[in-house]
Amino acid sequence: MASFIKDPHFFTKTLLGGVRSGRLESSTADIEQHLKETHGDEEREIPLGECPRIEVEEPTEFPLDIKEPTWKEIQDVVKKARTGSPPGPSGIPYMGMNLIIKAAGRETRGPRTESGIYQPSNRGCMDDLTVTTTTHVQARWVLSVLEEVVSWARMTFKARKSRCMILKKGHLTRQFKLKVQRQEIPSIVDNPIKCLGKWFDASQKDTNSSNNMQKQATEWMRKIDKSVEGIERSISSYLRRWFGVPSSFSNIGLYSRTSALQLPLSSVVEEFKVTKARLVKTLRDSKDAKIRQAGTQTRTGRKWSASQSVEQAEGALKHRDMIGATCSGRQGLGATHFQGWEGTDDKEKRSTIQGEIRREEERARKARAVEMGSQGAWTRWKLPERKLTWTDLWRYEPLRIQFLLRSVYDTLPSPANLHQWGLVEEPKCQLCQERGTMSRILSACKTALTQGRYQWRHDQVLREMAEVLEVERKRKSPPRKHKPSFIRFVKAGD
């Protein structure tokens, strides 16, 4: 724990990063020669000529921007690149990829969904390509066209990095083999592959991926369930241990955004729901008609449905739009900003839906807190909220964070709590002989107030400051000589 507090970034890097091994012994000349042989093209300056598979594209509405990117574009490349304007030099390779996909897409249609929409046989993302057909014969047609066009463009496929999956009556089969550029494409049966953080193997299930993810998460928590809630329970248990709070400490104290003491932590379940809701909204409101009409189902388990939550959030936002801006207390007109549902674009609607789902989760946490006796007492307080940042967590001592959490959620060993836990016979305060609740011990004991125990430490600090100030006041300091300052006037006509 001490090494983590001292340098959390280095601790996390050494904890989760693999051990590096090996040493580069090749010279710079050998590396350059290898790159030249692997990625170089001696016929680069020779025109490709015409390909019968490539159709003539219609002229673009805007001319192609082929000038060098400006410094401002280089600074903004991480944020947006050039998505709002015609592609520049960096977009040319992806335009070529699009030509290849279109050339192979005319060979056959993709599989038919339950809604009756035929999906494209080819899908591309950056430099990755996915081919989906109904029969293996159609797959060979597409691969033959792809091979012809790619060979014409003087490019090659990496068959060993590709995978094929052939299903016959719902089961994987090795009866058929697919090749591209005279190289056999490995089957997913013998060579599982990881794509976008998920493993695809012969089982065709997510069980292995879920188990591996759970084991990995548990191992990480040990050094620093198959369900999202199980992962959150594991994370919460370690958070309680690190913060020094008891195991009965509620998750509301860890993840609430409206409690009296708020931590900079986010619930895994909440992030899961927000992500699924964003996926539902993206697929349903896609600009591609085939994606909108495909009827894709987003699986979220039995306890919660992403589609229903999105519909409820949309209904709540439309109802709020009908009500309009409301003021609370002594707020005047226009004091609060109101974001209407109608008139917003798709991006703003997705963001608003996610915010509404987060608010619904927070309302559920607040309802559970009201039902609690001790740990929900903060719901009846009339005090300003306090938010702890990551900087505060790194700077504060562990005992200070522990005291803050346990005092707000009433888990300190007060006489009333000790009596409730069966550790003492009397729940009385030792000074005033009243019931020793947390609020009484910290600020409402009449005897402590009379004896000045609450302000003793405060007074001691002020006494030390007063002594230092008195010494400085009595110290004789030489008088300061002030030089006269003159005003320089401007003469008329100057």
C-alpha positions as CSV (number, residue, x, y, z in Angstrom):
1,M,0.0,0.0,0.0
2,A,2.9,2.4,0.8
3,S,4.4,1.9,-2.7
4,F,1.1,2.5,-4.3
5,I,0.6,5.8,-2.5
6,K,4.2,6.8,-3.2
7,D,3.9,6.4,-7.0
8,P,0.6,5.0,-8.1
9,H,1.4,5.2,-11.9
10,F,4.7,3.2,-11.6
11,F,3.0,0.7,-9.2
12,T,0.2,0.1,-11.7
13,K,2.6,-0.2,-14.6
14,T,4.7,-2.8,-12.8
15,L,1.6,-4.6,-11.5
16,L,-0.4,-5.0,-14.7
17,G,2.4,-4.8,-17.3
18,G,4.2,-8.0,-18.4
19,V,7.8,-8.7,-17.8
20,R,9.9,-7.5,-20.7
21,S,12.5,-9.9,-22.0
22,G,14.9,-10.1,-24.9
23,R,17.4,-7.7,-26.4
24,L,17.6,-6.2,-29.9
25,E,20.8,-7.3,-31.5
26,S,20.2,-6.4,-35.1
27,S,22.0,-3.3,-36.6
28,T,20.2,-0.3,-38.1
29,A,21.3,-1.4,-41.6
30,D,19.8,-4.9,-41.1
31,I,16.5,-3.4,-39.9
32,E,16.3,-1.0,-42.8
33,Q,17.0,-3.7,-45.3
34,H,14.3,-6.0,-43.8
35,L,11.8,-3.1,-43.9
36,K,12.7,-2.4,-47.5
37,E,12.3,-6.0,-48.6
38,T,9.1,-6.5,-46.6
39,H,7.2,-3.3,-47.3
40,G,9.1,-1.8,-50.3
41,D,7.8,-1.9,-53.9
42,E,10.3,-1.5,-56.8
43,E,7.5,-0.8,-59.2
44,R,6.0,1.9,-57.1
45,E,6.3,4.7,-59.7
46,I,4.8,2.5,-62.5
47,P,1.1,3.1,-63.0
48,L,-1.2,0.3,-62.0
49,G,-3.3,0.5,-65.2
50,E,-7.0,-0.4,-65.4
51,C,-8.7,-3.1,-63.4
52,P,-12.0,-4.5,-64.8
53,R,-13.3,-5.1,-61.3
54,I,-13.0,-1.4,-60.3
55,E,-16.0,0.7,-61.5
56,V,-15.6,4.3,-62.3
57,E,-16.6,6.4,-59.4
58,E,-18.7,9.5,-59.7
59,P,-16.9,12.8,-59.2
60,T,-17.0,14.0,-55.6
61,E,-19.0,17.0,-54.6
62,F,-15.9,18.5,-52.9
63,P,-12.4,18.4,-54.4
64,L,-9.9,16.1,-52.7
65,D,-7.7,17.9,-50.3
66,I,-4.2,16.7,-51.1
67,K,-2.2,19.5,-49.5
68,E,0.0,18.9,-46.4
69,P,-1.8,19.1,-43.1
70,T,-1.4,22.3,-41.1
71,W,-0.1,22.6,-37.6
72,K,-3.5,23.1,-36.2
73,E,-4.8,19.9,-37.9
74,I,-1.8,18.0,-36.4
75,Q,-2.8,19.3,-32.9
76,D,-6.4,18.3,-33.4
77,V,-5.8,14.9,-35.1
78,V,-6.4,13.0,-31.8
79,K,-9.8,14.7,-31.3
80,K,-11.4,14.7,-34.8
81,A,-8.7,14.4,-37.5
82,R,-10.5,15.5,-40.6
83,T,-13.9,13.9,-40.2
84,G,-15.7,17.1,-41.0
85,S,-14.0,17.8,-44.3
86,P,-12.9,15.8,-47.4
87,P,-10.1,13.4,-46.5
88,G,-6.6,14.5,-46.9
89,P,-3.5,12.5,-47.6
90,S,-4.1,10.2,-44.6
91,G,-7.5,9.3,-46.0
92,I,-6.3,8.0,-49.4
93,P,-5.5,4.4,-48.2
94,Y,-9.0,4.1,-46.7
95,M,-10.5,5.3,-50.0
96,G,-8.6,2.5,-51.7
97,M,-9.9,0.0,-49.2
98,N,-13.4,1.2,-50.0
99,L,-12.8,0.5,-53.7
100,I,-11.7,-3.0,-52.9
101,I,-14.8,-3.7,-50.7
102,K,-17.1,-2.4,-53.4
103,A,-15.5,-4.5,-56.1
104,A,-16.0,-7.7,-54.1
105,G,-19.4,-6.7,-52.8
106,R,-21.0,-7.1,-56.2
107,E,-20.3,-10.8,-56.4
108,T,-23.0,-11.9,-53.9
109,R,-25.3,-10.7,-51.1
110,G,-24.7,-11.3,-47.5
111,P,-26.8,-13.3,-45.1
112,R,-30.5,-12.5,-44.6
113,T,-31.6,-11.3,-41.1
114,E,-34.9,-12.1,-39.4
115,S,-36.3,-8.8,-40.5
116,G,-35.7,-9.7,-44.2
117,I,-32.8,-7.3,-44.8
118,Y,-29.8,-8.6,-46.7
119,Q,-26.6,-7.6,-45.1
120,P,-23.5,-6.7,-47.2
121,S,-21.1,-9.6,-47.8
122,N,-18.1,-7.4,-47.0
123,R,-17.5,-5.1,-44.0
124,G,-14.4,-3.0,-43.6
125,C,-13.0,-1.1,-40.6
126,M,-9.7,0.7,-41.2
127,D,-7.5,-2.0,-42.7
128,D,-9.6,-5.0,-41.4
129,L,-12.0,-6.8,-43.6
130,T,-14.9,-9.2,-42.7
131,V,-16.5,-11.5,-45.3
132,T,-19.9,-13.1,-44.4
133,T,-21.8,-15.3,-46.8
134,T,-24.5,-17.9,-46.8
135,T,-22.4,-20.7,-48.4
136,H,-18.8,-21.5,-48.8
137,V,-19.1,-21.3,-52.5
138,Q,-20.1,-17.6,-52.2
139,A,-17.1,-17.1,-49.9
140,R,-14.8,-18.5,-52.6
141,W,-16.3,-16.1,-55.2
142,V,-15.7,-13.1,-52.9
143,L,-12.2,-14.3,-52.1
144,S,-11.3,-14.7,-55.7
145,V,-12.4,-11.2,-56.5
146,L,-10.5,-9.8,-53.5
147,E,-7.4,-11.7,-54.6
148,E,-7.7,-10.3,-58.1
149,V,-8.1,-6.7,-57.0
150,V,-5.5,-6.8,-54.3
151,S,-2.9,-8.4,-56.6
152,W,-3.6,-5.8,-59.2
153,A,-3.0,-3.1,-56.5
154,R,0.3,-4.9,-55.6
155,M,-0.8,-5.8,-52.1
156,T,-0.9,-9.1,-50.3
157,F,-3.2,-10.7,-47.7
158,K,-1.7,-12.1,-44.5
159,A,-3.5,-15.4,-44.5
160,R,-1.8,-16.6,-41.3
161,K,-3.4,-13.6,-39.4
162,S,-6.8,-14.3,-40.8
163,R,-9.4,-16.8,-39.6
164,C,-12.3,-18.6,-41.2
165,M,-15.4,-20.1,-39.5
166,I,-17.6,-22.4,-41.5
167,L,-20.9,-23.5,-39.9
168,K,-23.0,-26.5,-41.1
169,K,-26.3,-27.0,-39.3
170,G,-25.2,-24.9,-36.4
171,H,-21.9,-26.7,-35.9
172,L,-18.3,-25.9,-36.9
173,T,-16.9,-28.1,-39.7
174,R,-13.5,-28.6,-41.3
175,Q,-14.9,-30.2,-44.4
176,F,-14.3,-27.1,-46.5
177,K,-11.1,-25.0,-46.8
178,L,-10.7,-21.4,-48.0
179,K,-7.6,-20.0,-49.6
180,V,-6.5,-16.5,-50.6
181,Q,-3.4,-15.9,-52.8
182,R,-2.5,-19.6,-52.6
183,Q,-2.4,-19.6,-48.9
184,E,-4.8,-21.5,-46.7
185,I,-6.8,-19.4,-44.2
186,P,-6.5,-21.1,-40.7
187,S,-9.8,-22.3,-39.1
188,I,-11.0,-20.8,-35.9
189,V,-11.2,-24.4,-34.5
190,D,-7.5,-24.8,-34.4
191,N,-6.4,-21.2,-34.1
192,P,-8.6,-19.1,-31.8
193,I,-8.3,-15.3,-32.3
194,K,-8.7,-12.2,-30.2
195,C,-10.6,-9.3,-31.8
196,L,-11.6,-6.1,-30.0
197,G,-10.7,-7.6,-26.6
198,K,-12.8,-10.7,-27.1
199,W,-11.7,-14.3,-27.9
200,F,-13.4,-16.3,-30.6
201,D,-13.0,-20.0,-30.5
202,A,-14.7,-23.3,-31.5
203,S,-17.1,-23.1,-28.5
204,Q,-19.0,-20.2,-30.0
205,K,-19.9,-19.1,-26.5
206,D,-18.8,-16.3,-24.2
207,T,-18.3,-18.6,-21.2
208,N,-14.5,-18.9,-21.7
209,S,-14.1,-15.2,-22.2
210,S,-16.2,-14.4,-19.1
211,N,-14.2,-16.8,-17.0
212,N,-10.9,-15.4,-18.2
213,M,-12.0,-11.9,-17.6
214,Q,-13.2,-12.7,-14.1
215,K,-9.9,-14.5,-13.2
216,Q,-7.9,-11.6,-14.6
217,A,-9.9,-9.1,-12.6
218,T,-9.7,-11.1,-9.4
219,E,-5.9,-11.5,-9.9
220,W,-5.5,-7.8,-10.4
221,M,-7.5,-7.0,-7.3
222,R,-5.5,-9.5,-5.3
223,K,-2.2,-7.7,-6.2
224,I,-3.1,-4.1,-5.8
225,D,-18.4,-13.8,-11.4
226,K,-19.3,-14.2,-14.7
227,S,-21.6,-11.2,-14.3
228,V,-21.0,-7.5,-14.2
229,E,-22.4,-7.4,-10.6
230,G,-20.0,-10.1,-9.5
231,I,-17.1,-8.0,-10.8
232,E,-18.4,-4.9,-9.0
233,R,-18.7,-6.9,-5.8
234,S,-15.1,-8.0,-6.1
235,I,-13.9,-4.4,-6.8
236,S,-16.0,-3.0,-3.9
237,S,-14.6,-5.5,-1.4
238,Y,-11.0,-4.4,-2.2
239,L,-12.0,-0.7,-2.2
240,R,-13.4,-1.2,1.3
241,R,-10.2,-2.8,2.4
242,W,-8.1,0.0,0.9
243,F,-10.2,2.7,2.5
244,G,-10.2,1.0,5.9
245,V,-14.0,0.7,6.2
246,P,-15.9,-2.4,7.4
247,S,-17.3,-5.0,5.0
248,S,-20.8,-3.9,5.8
249,F,-20.1,-0.5,4.3
250,S,-22.7,0.1,1.6
251,N,-21.8,0.6,-2.1
252,I,-23.8,3.8,-1.9
253,G,-20.9,5.4,0.0
254,L,-18.5,4.4,-2.8
255,Y,-20.3,5.3,-5.9
256,S,-23.0,7.9,-5.0
257,R,-22.9,11.2,-6.8
258,T,-25.4,13.0,-4.5
259,S,-24.4,11.9,-1.1
260,A,-22.9,14.1,1.6
261,L,-19.4,12.8,0.8
262,Q,-18.7,11.9,-2.8
263,L,-15.8,9.8,-4.1
264,P,-14.3,10.1,-7.6
265,L,-15.4,6.5,-8.3
266,S,-17.8,5.1,-10.8
267,S,-19.9,1.9,-10.6
268,V,-19.1,-0.9,-13.0
269,V,-22.8,-1.7,-13.3
270,E,-23.7,1.9,-14.1
271,E,-21.0,2.1,-16.8
272,F,-22.2,-1.2,-18.2
273,K,-25.8,0.1,-18.5
274,V,-24.7,3.4,-20.0
275,T,-22.5,1.5,-22.6
276,K,-25.3,-0.8,-23.6
277,A,-27.8,2.1,-23.9
278,R,-25.4,3.9,-26.1
279,L,-25.0,0.8,-28.3
280,V,-28.8,0.5,-28.6
281,K,-29.2,4.1,-29.5
282,T,-26.3,3.9,-32.1
283,L,-27.7,0.9,-33.8
284,R,-31.3,2.0,-33.8
285,D,-30.6,5.6,-35.1
286,S,-27.8,4.6,-37.5
287,K,-27.5,6.5,-40.8
288,D,-27.2,3.2,-42.6
289,A,-30.7,1.9,-43.4
290,K,-29.5,-1.7,-43.4
291,I,-28.2,-1.4,-39.8
292,R,-31.4,0.3,-38.6
293,Q,-33.6,-2.4,-40.1
294,A,-31.4,-5.4,-39.2
295,G,-33.2,-5.8,-35.8
296,T,-30.0,-6.4,-33.9
297,Q,-30.7,-7.5,-30.3
298,T,-28.5,-6.2,-27.5
299,R,-28.2,-8.8,-24.8
300,T,-27.9,-7.6,-21.2
301,G,-29.2,-10.5,-19.1
302,R,-32.5,-11.1,-17.3
303,K,-32.4,-8.4,-14.6
304,W,-32.1,-5.4,-16.9
305,S,-33.0,-4.6,-20.5
306,A,-31.1,-1.9,-22.4
307,S,-34.0,-1.4,-24.9
308,Q,-36.6,-0.8,-22.2
309,S,-34.3,1.5,-20.3
310,V,-33.7,3.6,-23.5
311,E,-37.4,3.8,-24.1
312,Q,-38.1,4.9,-20.5
313,A,-35.3,7.5,-20.7
314,E,-36.7,8.9,-23.9
315,G,-40.2,9.1,-22.4
316,A,-38.8,10.9,-19.3
317,L,-36.9,13.4,-21.5
318,K,-39.9,14.1,-23.7
319,H,-42.0,14.6,-20.6
320,R,-39.4,17.0,-19.2
321,D,-39.4,18.8,-22.5
322,M,-43.2,19.3,-22.2
323,I,-42.8,20.7,-18.6
324,G,-40.0,23.0,-19.6
325,A,-37.5,24.7,-17.3
326,T,-38.4,24.7,-13.6
327,C,-37.0,26.8,-10.8
328,S,-36.5,25.6,-7.2
329,G,-36.3,27.8,-4.1
330,R,-35.5,31.4,-4.9
331,Q,-34.1,30.8,-8.4
332,G,-35.1,33.4,-10.9
333,L,-36.1,32.9,-14.5
334,G,-33.2,31.7,-16.6
335,A,-31.1,30.7,-13.6
336,T,-30.9,27.1,-14.8
337,H,-29.9,25.8,-18.2
338,F,-32.5,23.5,-19.8
339,Q,-31.5,21.1,-22.6
340,G,-34.6,20.3,-24.6
341,W,-35.1,16.9,-26.3
342,E,-36.5,18.2,-29.6
343,G,-34.2,20.1,-31.8
344,T,-31.0,18.3,-30.8
345,D,-28.9,16.2,-33.1
346,D,-28.2,12.5,-32.7
347,K,-25.0,12.9,-30.7
348,E,-26.6,15.2,-28.2
349,K,-29.6,12.8,-27.8
350,R,-27.2,9.9,-27.1
351,S,-25.4,12.0,-24.5
352,T,-28.7,13.0,-23.0
353,I,-30.0,9.4,-22.8
354,Q,-26.8,8.3,-21.1
355,G,-27.2,11.2,-18.5
356,E,-30.8,10.2,-17.8
357,I,-29.8,6.5,-17.2
358,R,-27.1,7.7,-14.8
359,R,-29.6,9.9,-13.0
360,E,-32.0,6.9,-12.8
361,E,-29.2,4.8,-11.2
362,E,-28.5,7.6,-8.7
363,R,-32.2,7.8,-7.8
364,A,-32.2,4.1,-7.1
365,R,-29.2,4.5,-4.9
366,K,-30.8,7.4,-3.1
367,A,-34.0,5.3,-2.5
368,R,-31.9,2.5,-1.0
369,A,-30.1,5.0,1.3
370,V,-33.4,6.4,2.6
371,E,-34.4,2.9,3.7
372,M,-31.2,2.5,5.7
373,G,-31.0,3.5,9.4
374,S,-27.5,4.4,10.3
375,Q,-25.7,4.6,6.9
376,G,-28.7,6.5,5.4
377,A,-28.8,9.2,8.1
378,W,-27.1,11.7,5.8
379,T,-30.2,11.9,3.7
380,R,-31.8,13.9,6.5
381,W,-28.9,16.4,6.9
382,K,-29.1,20.0,5.6
383,L,-25.4,20.4,4.9
384,P,-23.5,21.2,1.7
385,E,-22.1,18.3,-0.2
386,R,-18.4,17.5,-0.2
387,K,-16.6,16.0,-3.2
388,L,-13.2,14.3,-2.9
389,T,-11.0,14.4,-6.0
390,W,-8.2,12.0,-6.9
391,T,-5.7,14.6,-5.7
392,D,-7.4,14.6,-2.3
393,L,-7.1,10.8,-2.1
394,W,-3.4,10.8,-3.0
395,R,-2.7,13.7,-0.5
396,Y,-4.8,12.7,2.5
397,E,-3.5,10.2,5.0
398,P,-5.4,6.8,4.9
399,L,-6.7,7.3,8.5
400,R,-8.2,10.7,7.5
401,I,-10.1,9.1,4.6
402,Q,-11.2,6.3,6.8
403,F,-12.5,8.7,9.4
404,L,-14.3,10.8,6.8
405,L,-16.2,7.8,5.3
406,R,-17.0,6.2,8.6
407,S,-18.3,9.4,10.2
408,V,-20.6,10.4,7.3
409,Y,-22.1,6.9,7.1
410,D,-22.2,6.3,10.8
411,T,-19.9,3.2,11.1
412,L,-17.6,4.6,13.7
413,P,-17.4,2.7,17.1
414,S,-19.7,5.1,19.0
415,P,-21.3,3.9,22.2
416,A,-24.7,3.5,20.3
417,N,-23.1,1.4,17.5
418,L,-21.0,-0.7,20.0
419,H,-24.2,-1.4,21.9
420,Q,-26.0,-2.3,18.7
421,W,-23.2,-4.6,17.7
422,G,-23.3,-6.4,21.1
423,L,-19.9,-5.2,22.3
424,V,-21.0,-3.1,25.3
425,E,-24.0,-3.2,27.7
426,E,-24.8,0.5,27.9
427,P,-25.1,2.9,24.9
428,K,-24.5,5.9,27.1
429,C,-22.0,8.7,26.5
430,Q,-19.3,8.7,29.3
431,L,-19.6,12.4,29.8
432,C,-23.2,13.4,29.7
433,Q,-24.8,9.9,30.2
434,E,-27.1,10.4,27.2
435,R,-27.4,8.0,24.3
436,G,-24.0,8.1,22.6
437,T,-24.8,8.5,19.0
438,M,-22.3,9.6,16.5
439,S,-23.8,13.1,16.1
440,R,-23.7,13.6,19.9
441,I,-20.2,12.4,20.3
442,L,-18.9,14.6,17.5
443,S,-20.8,17.9,18.1
444,A,-23.7,17.7,20.5
445,C,-22.4,16.5,23.9
446,K,-23.5,19.1,26.5
447,T,-20.6,18.3,28.8
448,A,-18.0,18.6,26.1
449,L,-19.5,21.9,24.9
450,T,-19.4,23.3,28.5
451,Q,-15.8,22.2,29.1
452,G,-14.7,23.5,25.7
453,R,-13.5,20.2,24.4
454,Y,-14.7,20.7,20.8
455,Q,-12.9,24.0,20.3
456,W,-9.7,23.1,22.3
457,R,-7.6,22.1,19.3
458,H,-8.9,25.1,17.4
459,D,-8.0,27.4,20.2
460,Q,-4.5,25.8,20.5
461,V,-3.8,26.5,16.9
462,L,-5.0,30.1,17.2
463,R,-2.9,30.6,20.4
464,E,0.3,29.5,18.5
465,M,-0.5,31.9,15.6
466,A,-1.3,34.7,18.0
467,E,2.1,34.3,19.7
468,V,4.0,34.5,16.4
469,L,2.0,37.5,15.3
470,E,2.7,39.3,18.6
471,V,6.4,38.7,18.3
472,E,6.4,40.1,14.8
473,R,4.4,43.1,15.8
474,K,6.8,44.1,18.6
475,R,9.9,43.6,16.5
476,K,11.3,47.0,15.6
477,S,11.8,47.4,11.9
478,P,13.6,50.3,10.2
479,P,11.3,52.9,8.7
480,R,10.8,52.6,5.0
481,K,11.8,55.6,2.9
482,H,9.2,56.3,0.3
483,K,10.4,58.2,-2.7
484,P,8.0,60.8,-3.9
485,S,6.2,59.9,-7.1
486,F,5.6,62.5,-9.8
487,I,3.0,62.6,-12.5
488,R,4.3,63.2,-16.0
489,F,1.9,65.5,-17.9
490,V,1.8,65.7,-21.6
491,K,2.2,69.2,-23.0
492,A,-0.4,70.6,-25.3
493,G,0.4,69.8,-28.9
494,D,2.6,66.8,-28.2
